[in-house]
Each structure stands twice: as C-alpha cells, then as structure tokens.
Amino acid sequence: MAFSAAFSLSCTPQSRMLSIQKSQPLAPTTSFVSTQVRQKFLCSPLRHEGFSPIGKNPKRFAGQVKASMDNKNVEVLSKEHLAVSLAKYVADRSNKITKEKGSFTVVLSGGSLIKYLRKLVEPPYVGSIEWSKWHVFWVDERVVPKDHLDSNYKLAHDGFLSKVPIPRGNIYTIDDALPAEGAADVYETALRRLVKSNVITLSSASGFPKFDLTLLGMGPDGHVASLFPGHPLLKENQKWVTFIKDSPKPPPQRITFTLPVINSTRNVAIVVTGAGKADAVYTALEEDERYDKLPIQLVSPEGELKWFLDKGAASKLYKQ
Ligand SMILES: O=C(O)[C@H](O)[C@@H](O)[C@H](O)[C@H](O)COP(=O)(O)O
C-alpha cells in the first residue's frame, strides 16, 4: 500500500559535513557580513538587540529576538525558546487554517526538526490543536523499513506523532516494500488521489499541490529535503515526488518532494540550529550571487517563509 498508517520506534539521524560552495569558501574567520547584509540588519531590531552568540549578559539573549530581512522572517532564539516559538507558530497556523478549511496538511522533514516540535505536544499547545483535522506527509523519506533507525517516519512517530491523537489514516507514509523509484511513484499517485478527495488542494499559480505547512530542516551543505547541492533533482519541474539513489547524506536511497511542490506551500518554516550550519545560513540570507545557489536558496514559497535559527546557526550573521 502506498500510504499506511503509522506505528513504532527511535532514530539516530546521521549527517556529515560537506563543502557548501563550489568555489571560494568563506574564510573560517568570517565573523562579519557584507555591506549589503549589514545594511539590511542595521534596519532590523535584531541588530539593535546586540545579539551575540556568546553574549556578555546571558539574560539578554535568553529570550526571543526577531529580525526582518526584506521579505524574510527570521527569528534567532535560544534552543529552548526556539521550541516554544515553533510550537506557537504551528499551533497558530493549525488553528487558523483548520477554521478556514476544516483540515490542515502538514509536511515533515527528518533530522533535528522533530526534537524542536517537543513543545507542541505539551500544554498549552497540545490541547489547543484539533489533531483530528491534521494530515501528515513527509517532504523526504529514507527508503528503509518503517522500524529502521534511519526512517524519518520512525523518528517522527517516536518523538511527535505517538504523542498526539492524529487519526492513523491521516498519516501518509511511504510503501517501504518498494525500491526508491517505485516508492516515489506510488507516493505521488497517492497525493493525486488525495487531491481528488479534496484533502490536498492544488496551487492555482503552479498547479502543484499546495500544502498548508512544510517544516524543513537544513543540512550544513544547504540541502533541504533530499535535494542536495549541484544535484540534477534540483531542476525537476514536472514530478511532485522523485527519488535519489546517491544521496551524499546516508542512507543513499530516498524519496523527496520536488522544489515546485515545496514552493507551492502556503507556509514554510525552516528550523536550523548549530554553528556547523552558520556558513550555509549566511550564504542563504546574504543571497550572494557569486556562488551557485544552494538548495535552501531555491526555497521560495508562494506563501510565508519563516526562519527559526539558534544562536549558533546565526553566528555568522552578526558582529558585535
Ligand atoms: O531525511 C533527511 O535527512 C532530512 O529530511 C534532511 O533534509 C534534514 O532535514 C536535514 O539534513 C537537516 O537535518 P538536521 O537538522 O538533523 O541537521
């Protein structure tokens, strides 16, 4: 079956550092931003808050700090506050959209994102959400059995889905009995059926499925979903779901939503933590044209794009 309901287990996602730029990597000592970026930040509250990854006055950095960069919506938070802010954000969207259309379609990633959803399963958020209206999908999935330590489904189940009353039939997992190509085809076919049954709507602008909320992580190399820097899949503009057999991040076989699907989403939130991702965050927010665009830079949804960063991930954006 293409879509089966959810059950068991706990995952240890693996990652490895990859070079983020084709040429001219940022000097390791880079601790300041270009004039262009500095100007953007000079107009933002974030800069006025005197954000520092180290901070002389820890109390000052314990709370929420916000910044606006052109059309980007960036929050830099402590890890704890990030989880709270993310819970509030997801609950707000769930409540608003459920009221509007009677359902809420959510797309999850693997990786550390799931642990940042931990506040969503606690009061006051857990009780404020109509979980029966949720429909859950994956922006990418590793082609492994659902009880495998590498399964994104297992990660989400153990850390999130097992703690909230989403109907099992509303949790759309891959057919793990199929090879990558077949699993991608079957997932796409199932999405098309859900369009017919009005669970998923189509974007009138792109014709691709328009999910209500996509929650993305980002790798140190700037990848999102299973769309990696320089990979031909970045150019896919017909399929909704495709597959990769040579993923640079193990395991090698995965299925993934394509960029047009990600970009048709109503709300995209990107959750990035850790200093190991500071270069990719810097490159993405600076929009430096000297380099080939990273996958994260190709994320440009029809709706809102929101960044949740911790101080490590934001550490190359600011100068004391
Ligand atoms: O299946 C995957 O590998 C993920 O969906 C992947 O796209 C992930 O979101 C990023 O690699 C960030 O992962 P971390 O937050 O764990 O670094």
The ligand as a Gaussian input file, in Angstrom:
#p B3LYP/6-31G(d) Opt

LIG

0 1
 O       15.928000      12.892000       5.753000
 C       16.692000      13.799000       5.985000
 O       17.901000      13.627000       6.005000
 C       16.117000      15.106000       6.310000
 O       14.809000      15.341000       5.962000
 C       17.044000      16.253000       5.945000
 O       16.652000      17.067000       4.889000
 C       17.204000      17.049000       7.192000
 O       16.066000      17.834000       7.441000
 C       18.426000      17.938000       7.146000
 O       19.536000      17.151000       6.813000
 C       18.704000      18.595000       8.459000
 O       18.909000      17.602000       9.423000
 P       19.438000      18.010000      10.855000
 O       18.502000      19.038000      11.373000
 O       19.418000      16.743000      11.661000
 O       20.815000      18.533000      10.647000

